[in-house]
Amino acid sequence: MKKHQSYYSIVFLSIICMFLARAPLQAQQIFSGKAYPLTYFRQPLDISPPALAGSFGELRANHFHSGIDFRTNQREGYPVYAVADGYISRLRVQNSGFGQALYINHPNGYTSVYGHLQRFSPKIAAIVKNLQYQGKTFELDNYPNETLIPIRKGEVIAYSGNRGSSGGPHLHFEIRDSKTEETINPQFFGIIIPDNIPPVIHGLYFYRLNGRHFDQNIPKQSIPIIGSNGNYSSKAVLNLSGEIGFGIVATDRHNGKSGTNGVYSIQLQVDGKTVFTSALERFAFENSRAVNAHIDYPSYLKTRVKIQKSFVEPGNPLQIYSNLVNGGRILFTNGETHQLKYIVTDATGNASVVQFSAKAAKENYVPAAEMPGTIFKYSQEK
């Protein structure tokens, strides 16, 4: 009897562990309201537990990171598996970028992408070699007919590597919408990364906007905060007047071997009402350089600190924002004390909160005149 009880206890605990591993993903808020298939795709690697060197939408120099980077134990040569049935829709070989990459179109309307590969599987490598000889070129960007290279879920399509513009061995993996070619966070498709660690909030700032476009002349001030493990606060009561914008510095880590990754969503609330939300669920490649409009770019040029602004400037093309009230610009003119709260989450649903108070001046608000200065465009590189 005890033997049976022990067996059933192990089975029960296994089921609970499986539920807990998947539950945060199910609980995560997808602000667009879109539903993504959670069981259609498998993991592209059989390294356990999976770990990331880079998260989706992470703030990179002049772009958002378009996928997730799987760690490969600082080694090359791990088998890379097709995450679902489909066909090779693109073969790419280049000296920079992804180096060697494969694209697979799937019947459910999504495309999976595998970059920085060491080598292709033999059947794919033979086709690539033939195309290179035909074109008399090493670099290749070919779109095969859908009947040329059919692929089955779980088939070894390549081996992980360090080709192209890669800082070390890893697998770059993406899931894209096949029609729009927008790239989407793979973690919303059931690609599990063990994670029960909330994001880290490093700093808060406020900007005295007062009707002006954001530039390097806008006065900025740091807000002192204390806390850890998902709970942060500021003991100082801010004295604010006029139109104010806020900014936050936050990063994330996951369980096990983790680098410093980016966060998924940022929400700002004033007296319990959300006035700003950014969520890196998906984005179009042509807007990726707008990362410089999303952050305090003048500050980044001086300090290399990436402050994510919680207000949106005119001309910012990113579709990652929602719940905007006055573009995230907040008026402090009624003489009352207001309670503000940031909620920052990662792609697994872990959340960190920072709360602070602000006393508003009692005044008639008059927007300030524009000052001469440089307007930093998101497409401008320094």
N, C-alpha and C positions, 0 to 999 in steps of 0.2 A: 504493500500500500504506500509506504514511504517513497519507494522508487517511482511509483506513478505520480505521487504528489510533486516530487522533485522535477520530474519530466514536465508536468503541466506548468509548474512555476517558471521553468526556463522558457517554455513557449510563450507564456503570458508576458514575461519580462521582455522577450524579443519583440512581441507585438507592440508593447508600450514604447520601446525604444524606437521602433520604426515609425510609430505615430508621432512621437516627439520630434524626430528628425524631419518630418514633413510638415508638421503642424504650423511652424512659424511661416513657411512659405504660403500655406493656404490662408493664413491670417493677415499677410501683408496686404496693404492697401494699394490697389492699382488705380491711380487717380483718373486715368482715361476711361475707366469702366470696361475696357476690353477684356475678353476671356481668352486665355491661351491654353493649349493642350498640355496637361501635366504629365501624361504617361506615354506620349507618342515617341519621344526621343530618349535614347540611352546616353550614357556618359561617353565622350569621345576617347577617353583613356581608361585603362584598368588599374590606375595607381590609386591605392587606398591608404589613408583617406585622401580625397582630392584637396588640393590647396592652391590658392591663387597668388600670383605675383602682381596681378593688376586686375582691377574690377571694371565693370562696365560703366562708361560715362566718366571715368576718372579724369581729373583735370590735368591735361598734359600741356606742353608748350605749344600754343597756337591751335589746339584741337582737343576734343573730347575723345577718350579712348573708346574705340568702336566695338570692342568685344571683351572677353575675359581671357586672361593669360594663366594657363595651367602650369604649375611648377612640375618639373620632371627630374627632381633630385639632382640637379646640376649635371645631368647626363643627356645624351642624345640616344636615339634609337628605340624608343618605346613604340609599340604598335599603336597606330591611330585608327579608330574604328568609325565607320559610317554610323551616324546617330539614328538613321532611319532609311527605309527604302527610297530609291530615287535614281537619278542619273547624273553623271558628271556634266555640268553645264558650262564650266569654265576651267581651263588649264592655264596656269600662270607660272612663268619662270622669269625672274628679274634679279639684277645684282643688288638692288636695294629693296625697300618696302617689305613685302612678305617673303621675299626670296623665292621659295617654291611654295605654291598654294593650290588648293583644290576647292571647287565650289560644287555643291550637290543640290539640285532642285528636287524638292519632295512633293508628293501628290497633294499634301494638305496646304500648299500655297506658301511654304517657307523655303528658304535656301540656307544651308549650313556652309560655313567657310572655315578652312583649316590652313593656318599660315606658319611660316618659318620651318617648313618640313625639311628633314634631312634627305629623304628620298621617297619616291613613289613606290607603290606596290609594283611587282613585275609587269602585270598586264597594262597598267597605266604608264609605267616608265617606257615601255616599248612604243606606245603611241606617241608619247612626248618626244622621244628620240627621233621617230620618223618625221614628225612635224618640224623639228629643228633642222633636220637634214633637207627637207623640202624647202624650207624658207631660208636655208643657209644662214641661220642666226641662232645664237644661244638663247637670247631673251625671247619669250613667247607669251602671247596673250590670245588664246584660242577658245572659241565657243563651239564645242562639238555638238553634232546633232544628238537629239535625245535618245536615239537608238544605238549610238556608238558604244557608250560605256555605261550600261545599266549597273546599278549598285544595290546590294541587299543590306538591310540593317545588321550591324555587327560585323560586316566584312572589313578586313584590314585593307585600308586604302593607301596608307603611307606610314612613315616612321617619323617621330618627333625629332626636331633639330634645332638649329641656331642660324639658319640662313637669313640673308637680307639684312634689314636694319633691326637687328636683334641684339639686346644687351646681355644675353646669356641663354642657355638652353631652356626652351619652354614651348608650349603649344598655344598659339593665338587662335581662339575659337569664337565664331559669331553665328547668330541666327538673324537672317534678314527676311523682310517681307518681299516675296518674289516679284510682286507687281510694283510696289512703290520704291523698292530697294532701300527702305529705311532699315536701319539696324536696331535690334531690340535686345533688351537684357535677357541673356540665356537662362538666368535663374528663374524667370517667370515661366519656363517651359519644363520645370521639374529637374533641371540640372542642379543637383544638390551639392552645396558646399557647407560642411559642418560649421555652424556659427551660432554661438549663444552670447557673443560679446557685443555690447552696445557701442555705438560710435563714441569717439572722444571729441569733446568740444574744447578747443584751444583758446579761443578768444572771441570777443564781441566788440562791435564798433557802432557808432552812430555818426551820421552825416547831416550837416545843416544845409539842406537842399534849398528850401525857400523859393521854389518855383524855377530854379535854374536847371539847365542840363548838367549832367554829371561830367566833371572834368577834374584835372589835377588841382584846381584852385578851391574845390569844395572843402570847407573845414571838416576835419574828421577827428574823432576822439575815441580812445579805447575805453571799454567798460570792464572794470575788474570783476573777475568771477572766481568762485571756489567750487570744489566738488570733484567727484569721480564716479566711476561705475554707473553712469547713466543719469545721475542726479547732480545738477549744478545750479548755482544761484549767485546773485550779486547782492551784497548787503547795502550797497550804496543806492540811495534814491536819486535818480537823475532829475535835474532841473532842465526841462526842455521847452523851447518856444518855437512857433512857426512850423514849417514843414520839414519833417525829419525822415531820413531813410536809415535802415539798419543793415549790418553785414555780419557774417559769422565765418569763423575758421573751424572746420571740422574734418576729421579723418576717421577711418574705420579699419578694424582688423577682424580676422576670423580665427577659428580654432586652429591649433597646430602651427605649421610653418606658414606664417603670414607676413607679408610686407605691409607697408602703410598704404591702404587703399582708399578709394573715394567713397562718399556716402551716396545713398539713393535719393532720399527726399528731405526737404527742409520746409517746415511750416512755421509761419510767424502768426501769433494770435495777440490781439489786443482786447482785454476785458472779455476773454472767452470767444471772441469772433476771429475767424481766420481772415487775414488781410493779404497773405502771400503764400503760395505753394510753388516749389520747384520740384520736379520728379524726373529723374533720368531713367525713364522707361524705354524710350525710343527716340531717335532723331534722324534727320536726313543728313547725308554726308555733305551736301552743299552748305549746310549751316554749321558744320563742326567748328569752323574757325571763329564762330560767334562766342566761343568760350571767353574771348577777350572782352565781350560785352557783358557776359554773365558775372565776371569777377571785377574787382577793383583793379583795373589794368595799370593805371599810373602807379599805384602802390606796389604792384607786383614787379614792375620794372625797376623800382628802387630797392625793394626788400626781398623779393622772391617769395613773399608770403601771399597765398591765394585766398583772399577774402571774397566769399561768395555774397554778392549784394542781394538784398531782399526787396529790391525795387527794380522795375524794368524800364529801360530807356526807350524812347521812340526810335524805330528803325531796327530794334533787336528782332531778328527773324526766328528765334528759337520758339518751338512749340512745346516747351517743357513746363510752362507756367499755367497755373489755374488759381481760382479763388482770389483773384486780384481785386483789391479795393483801392481805387486811385493809383493803380500801378504799383502798389506797395508803399507809396508815400503817405505818411501819417501826419495829420495836423494836431499839434499840441497847443490849443488856444483857449480851452474852456476853464482853466484854473483848477481842474480836478486831478487827482492822483490815479494813474492807470496801471493795471497789471499786465505785463507783457510776458509771453512765453514762446520759446522756440522748441519745436519737436523735430528731432533729427533721427532718421531711421536708415538702416541698411537694407539690402535687398532680401534679407531673410526675415525682416520684421522686428529686429532688435531696435529699441528706441532709447534715445537720450533726451533729457529735458533740461532746459535752463530757464529760470524764472527771474524777473527783475521788475522794478517799479520805476515809474517816471511821473514827476509832478509837472503838470502843464501850466504855462504862464496864462494869465488872463489878459488877452489882448485881441485887438482887431488885426487879423492877418493881412499883410500886404506883401505880395511876392517881390523879391529883390530883383534889381536889374541885372541882366547878364553881364558878366565880367569877361574881358578878353582872355582867351586861353585856347589851349589845344583840345579839341574834341577827339578822343581816341576812338577810331573806327575799328569794329571787330575784325575787319579784313586786313588791317594794317599790321605788319610784322616788324618787330624791332630786333 
